[in-house]
Amino acid sequence: MPAMYFDALSFLEDERDAWRPFEALLVVPDDRFDVPVDAAHGWSARDLLSHLAAYQSHSLDVARELAVGERSPAHATMEAAWNARGDAVNDELSATWRALSDDEVRRRAAELPGELRGYLTVVPETRWVKHPVFGPFFEEELLDHYADHVVDLKGILEAAG
């Protein structure tokens, strides 16, 4: 049975702790930032950082909407896209982030987590942490997603030296 959160502070502390190891990707040297790593399914530091930041950005969009209302068009749009196209959504996100400079990827990935946490502190708990749809959504898009990529992170950091 998946973990269930009963208060925002517990979730936010766990999210912060789970994200912290990935911050090491921000300082992977420039000459190693785009190097594919076999132990990470061919992903580079840039790829992994961009992938996770893209989903943090989506989560931020959802949090912004929930801060002012009980519905999230961003959530509904992404759910429909995922149901229609599956992993092609990841390919599209990757292409969008690939068009950004290394510095911009790093800047966004450094700023997004704090901004997301900030928004979540103003969203009523009944709209996210205690909500039957949005509670699991934030757990899956953040905590579970980070956990899914711990092995990739380890491989990339080992390859980066």
Secondary structure, 3 states (H helix, E strand, C coil): CCCCCCCHHHHHHHHHHHHHHHHHHHHCCHHHHCCCEHHHCCECHHHHHHHHHHHHHHHHHHHHHHHHCCCCHHHHHHHHHHHHHCCHHHHHHHHHHHCCCHHHHHHHHHHHHHHHHHHHHHCCHHHCCCCCCHHHHHHHHHHHHHHHCHHHHHHHHHHHC
